[in-house]
Amino acid sequence: MNKSLFTVLISVVGGVAAVTAAVTAFLIFKNKQKKDEEELEHYLDNSIQ
């Protein structure tokens, strides 16, 4: 395996890892935001009563 092929392979694996990390962080953020909104709605519903 020559050096340039190895470099390309490492770059592709690094790129895939970066994209996967970004998507995972986005999904965790959206899930937390949804949970926070649900908790706030529950709190407001209970505080009115």
MDAnalysis code that builds the backbone (N, CA, C; Angstrom):
import MDAnalysis as mda
import numpy as np

u = mda.Universe.empty(147, n_residues=49, atom_resindex=np.repeat(np.arange(49), 3), trajectory=True)
u.add_TopologyAttr("name", ["N", "CA", "C"] * 49)
u.add_TopologyAttr("resid", np.arange(1, 50))
u.add_TopologyAttr("resname", ["MET", "ASN", "LYS", "SER", "LEU", "PHE", "THR", "VAL", "LEU", "ILE", "SER", "VAL", "VAL", "GLY", "GLY", "VAL", "ALA", "ALA", "VAL", "THR", "ALA", "ALA", "VAL", "THR", "ALA", "PHE", "LEU", "ILE", "PHE", "LYS", "ASN", "LYS", "GLN", "LYS", "LYS", "ASP", "GLU", "GLU", "GLU", "LEU", "GLU", "HIS", "TYR", "LEU", "ASP", "ASN", "SER", "ILE", "GLN"])
u.atoms.positions = np.array([
    [0.857, -1.168, 0.000],
    [0.000, 0.000, 0.000],
    [0.906, 1.235, 0.000],
    [0.721, 2.082, -1.005],
    [1.584, 3.263, -1.056],
    [1.065, 4.352, -0.112],
    [1.894, 5.362, 0.076],
    [1.637, 6.381, 1.089],
    [0.396, 7.226, 0.769],
    [0.166, 7.549, -0.504],
    [-0.963, 8.416, -0.854],
    [-2.298, 7.694, -0.646],
    [-2.350, 6.413, -0.927],
    [-3.586, 5.640, -0.712],
    [-3.896, 5.560, 0.780],
    [-2.865, 5.369, 1.574],
    [-3.034, 5.334, 3.029],
    [-3.547, 6.676, 3.546],
    [-3.014, 7.765, 3.020],
    [-3.439, 9.109, 3.421],
    [-4.909, 9.341, 3.056],
    [-5.301, 8.939, 1.882],
    [-6.698, 9.085, 1.446],
    [-7.597, 8.241, 2.336],
    [-7.216, 7.049, 2.641],
    [-8.018, 6.171, 3.490],
    [-8.197, 6.769, 4.882],
    [-7.127, 7.272, 5.456],
    [-7.210, 7.911, 6.777],
    [-8.096, 9.149, 6.711],
    [-7.995, 9.925, 5.650],
    [-8.823, 11.126, 5.490],
    [-10.295, 10.781, 5.381],
    [-10.622, 9.746, 4.638],
    [-12.019, 9.324, 4.484],
    [-12.570, 8.841, 5.818],
    [-11.817, 8.028, 6.534],
    [-12.263, 7.532, 7.836],
    [-12.441, 8.701, 8.815],
    [-11.543, 9.645, 8.801],
    [-11.658, 10.826, 9.662],
    [-12.866, 11.670, 9.301],
    [-13.130, 11.826, 8.026],
    [-14.295, 12.582, 7.574],
    [-15.600, 11.925, 7.985],
    [-15.669, 10.623, 7.826],
    [-16.869, 9.889, 8.232],
    [-17.078, 10.005, 9.741],
    [-16.006, 9.910, 10.497],
    [-16.105, 10.043, 11.956],
    [-16.576, 11.443, 12.342],
    [-16.086, 12.466, 11.661],
    [-16.493, 13.842, 11.958],
    [-17.965, 14.059, 11.642],
    [-18.426, 13.557, 10.512],
    [-19.838, 13.695, 10.139],
    [-20.719, 12.938, 11.121],
    [-20.315, 11.749, 11.507],
    [-21.083, 10.956, 12.466],
    [-21.173, 11.678, 13.809],
    [-20.088, 12.257, 14.263],
    [-20.088, 12.993, 15.526],
    [-20.999, 14.213, 15.444],
    [-20.977, 14.915, 14.325],
    [-21.824, 16.099, 14.160],
    [-23.302, 15.722, 14.157],
    [-23.659, 14.664, 13.453],
    [-25.056, 14.217, 13.408],
    [-25.508, 13.762, 14.789],
    [-24.670, 13.041, 15.492],
    [-25.010, 12.575, 16.838],
    [-25.215, 13.755, 17.784],
    [-24.335, 14.734, 17.727],
    [-24.475, 15.918, 18.577],
    [-25.767, 16.665, 18.257],
    [-26.110, 16.786, 16.988],
    [-27.343, 17.451, 16.583],
    [-28.565, 16.709, 17.113],
    [-28.579, 15.394, 16.988],
    [-29.725, 14.613, 17.460],
    [-29.868, 14.685, 18.980],
    [-28.761, 14.655, 19.693],
    [-28.817, 14.778, 21.153],
    [-29.346, 16.156, 21.537],
    [-28.886, 17.196, 20.853],
    [-29.347, 18.555, 21.129],
    [-30.846, 18.687, 20.877],
    [-31.327, 18.170, 19.752],
    [-32.754, 18.267, 19.427],
    [-33.587, 17.476, 20.436],
    [-33.113, 16.322, 20.857],
    [-33.835, 15.510, 21.830],
    [-33.920, 16.230, 23.171],
    [-32.821, 16.855, 23.587],
    [-32.810, 17.602, 24.845],
    [-33.737, 18.807, 24.755],
    [-33.717, 19.494, 23.636],
    [-34.579, 20.659, 23.455],
    [-36.050, 20.243, 23.518],
    [-36.402, 19.131, 22.898],
    [-37.775, 18.636, 22.924],
    [-38.174, 18.275, 24.354],
    [-37.279, 17.624, 25.073],
    [-37.560, 17.240, 26.455],
    [-37.753, 18.475, 27.335],
    [-36.913, 19.487, 27.154],
    [-37.040, 20.727, 27.921],
    [-38.373, 21.412, 27.644],
    [-38.803, 21.420, 26.391],
    [-40.083, 22.030, 26.033],
    [-41.247, 21.271, 26.670],
    [-41.153, 19.950, 26.688],
    [-42.205, 19.144, 27.307],
    [-42.267, 19.397, 28.817],
    [-41.105, 19.500, 29.455],
    [-41.078, 19.773, 30.887],
    [-41.646, 21.158, 31.193],
    [-41.327, 22.140, 30.374],
    [-41.847, 23.485, 30.566],
    [-43.365, 23.506, 30.384],
    [-43.835, 22.823, 29.353],
    [-45.281, 22.754, 29.120],
    [-45.983, 22.085, 30.301],
    [-45.420, 21.014, 30.811],
    [-45.987, 20.313, 31.967],
    [-46.001, 21.241, 33.192],
    [-44.915, 21.947, 33.411],
    [-44.824, 22.881, 34.531],
    [-45.886, 23.994, 34.407],
    [-46.015, 24.547, 33.218],
    [-47.000, 25.614, 33.022],
    [-48.423, 25.107, 33.175],
    [-48.706, 23.916, 32.666],
    [-50.037, 23.340, 32.821],
    [-50.374, 23.135, 34.301],
    [-49.426, 22.660, 35.076],
    [-49.660, 22.405, 36.493],
    [-49.698, 23.682, 37.309],
    [-49.003, 24.728, 36.890],
    [-48.988, 25.964, 37.673],
    [-50.280, 26.755, 37.494],
    [-50.989, 26.525, 36.409],
    [-52.252, 27.236, 36.172],
    [-53.351, 26.705, 37.089],
    [-53.323, 25.445, 37.368],
    [-54.389, 24.808, 38.155],
    [-54.392, 25.231, 39.588],
])
